[in-house]
Amino acid sequence: MDVPKTIGARIRACREQAGMTQSELASAAFVTRQSVGNWESGKTLPDVQSLQLVAQALGTTVDGLLGDEVPAIARETTEARRQLTRCLASLAVLFVFYLVVSVIDVSFLRGEPNYTALLACNGIRITLAAFSIPVAKRMREIAHGRELGDAVEIMLFVEGYPAGKEPPNNIFYRTILTNIPALYTLFIVALAAVYIAIVYA
């Protein structure tokens, strides 16, 4: 049984019975019309807070919308969380390998360049990048299916926090996760600076 489609069909039936448009339901649930469309087509599942607002707007209950699918939803959520955790761990390992190869690569630039070793390092980097593409794609699919917008929401989901909860007030959530693009850019700039310093030293 396709749980998202079953629940989506139930939401659509209740909405039509209530004489509401997708836009009106979206307004009542404080989401976009596209989100409602995704729910009804079974592309995504609404979070707990949205389910409560939808049920209230449609004059039904959360149990009425979910029916007997609660255990299946719990299983799907657990599986999505497990897959996201694997994706994050895989990307972290690939990044560490990339960093190690880059450090080795820089060491070959000292003195007389070893072009064979440099070529091998570049080949390894390309391979690591190729391995990261399907992992990142799968991670984006899961995040999109759960309507997780950024790194903070993804990590909150992985750690089991309920949707809509404020992130913990620590350096990991408030500084690192919110600045991942800037930190990645800083890493690339620092790596380029090290390369230039060694080549022209």
N, C-alpha and C positions, 0 to 999 in steps of 0.2 A: 504494500500500500504506500502510495506517495503522500506522506503526511502533510507537507506544505500545500499540495494541490487540494487535498481534502478539506483542510482548514480554510484555504482560500475560497473554495467553492461555497463553504458555509458562510463566510463573511459576505461574499457577493449576494447570496440568497437573502441573508438578513438585511443587507443594505437595500436591495431592490424591494423587499417586502416593506421596508420602512419608507420607501419612496425618496431615498436620498441619492444624490449623485456622488461620484468618487471625490469630487472637489469638496462637497459639503462634509463628507465623512473625514476627509483629510484635515479640514479646518477644525472639526470637533476633536480630532486626535492629535492636533498640533504637529502634523507631518505633511509631506508634500503629496500631491495627487499621484505622482509617480510611485511613491511608497505604497499607497493603497492599491494601485494597479499591480505592483509586484506581489503584494500579498494575495490578491485575488487570482493571479495567474500561477501562483505557487512557486514563484522565483525566490521569494524570501518569506521569512516568518516574522510577524510582529513581536516586539519584546513585551515583557510583562506589563509595563506601564501603558504601552500603546493598546494592548489587549483590553485592559481595564477601561480605557477611554472609549475604545470602539464599542465594547459591550454596553457601556452606559449610553452612548449615542444611539445605538440600535435597539435599546430597550430590552436587552437580554443580559446574560451573565457570561463570565469568562468560561465557566464550565460548559455553557450552551454553545459557545464558539469552538471550544476544543473537543468536546465530545469525549470519546474514549481514547483520544490520541495522546494524552498526557505522558504515559510511559514511553511512547515512541519518540515524542519531542525530547524527553530527557535523554534518551539514548542518542538521538541525533546531535544534541548539544554536546554531550560528552565526547562523541566521535569527532565533531568539529573542533572541539577544544584540544583533543589529543593530536589531530592532524596539524593544527596551527602550531602546537608546541614542537612537533617534529620539524615543521618547516623552519621555525625560528632557530632551532638548534642546528639544523643543517646549514642554514645561511651563516650562522655564527662560526661554525667549523670551517666552511669554505672561505670566510673572510680571514680567519686566522691563518689558514694555509696561504692565502693570497699575500698576507702581510709578511709571512716567513719567506716566501719566494721573492718578494720585493726586496727584503733585507739581503738575501743571498745575491740577488741580481746586482744590488748596489756594490756589494763586496767585489764582484767581478769587474767593476768599472775602475778599480784602483790599479795604478800602474798600466801595464800593457793589457788592453782589453782582450778578454777571451770570448771571441765571437760565437763559438760553438756553445759555450755555457750560457751566454746571453740569449741566444736563439732558443735553447732548451727552456730557460726561465720564461721567455715570452710564450712559448708553446704551452707550458704548464698554466700560466695565467689565463690564456685563452680557453684552455680546457676547464679550468675552475669557473670562469665566467659562463661557459656553455652549460655546465652542470647547475649553475645557480638560476638559469632562466626558467626551467620547468618548476623548480621549487618556488620561486617568486610568483610565477603564474598561478600555481595552486593556492598559494597563500592569498593572493588577490581575489581568487574565486570564492574562497571561504569567507574572507572579510566582506566582500560585496554581498554574498548571500546572507550574512548576518547584519548587514548595514553598519559595519564598523568603519568609521570614517578616517581615522588616523592611528598612529602608533600607540597613543595613549589608550584609545578604545580597544584596540587589538589586545594590548597587554592586560587591561582590566578583564576582558573576556577570558583570556587564557588563565588568569589567576582566579576566575570564578566569581568576580564581583557582579552584582546585579546590574542590568542596563540602567543608565541614567545616574548611577552613583558617582559622586565626586571622587576624583583620584586621590590617593594618599598624598599628604603634604610632605613629600620627601624629595631629595635631590634627583633620584632616578626618574620619577614621574614629572616633576615640575621643571627640571632643567635638561636632563639627557634626552628623554623621549620627545619633548616638545621642540628640541633643536637638532634632531637627527640630520636633516638636510645640511644645516650649517656645519655640524661636526664632520660630516662626510666631506664637504667642500674643504674644510680646514685640513683634513687628513690628506686629500689629494694635493693641496698646495704645499703642505709640509714635505710630502714625498717628492714632489717636483723640485723643491728647494734643496733637498738632500742630494738628488741626482745632479743638479746644476753645480752644487758646491763641490762634489767629488770630481765631476768631469773637468771642471775648470780650476781645480786646486793646484 
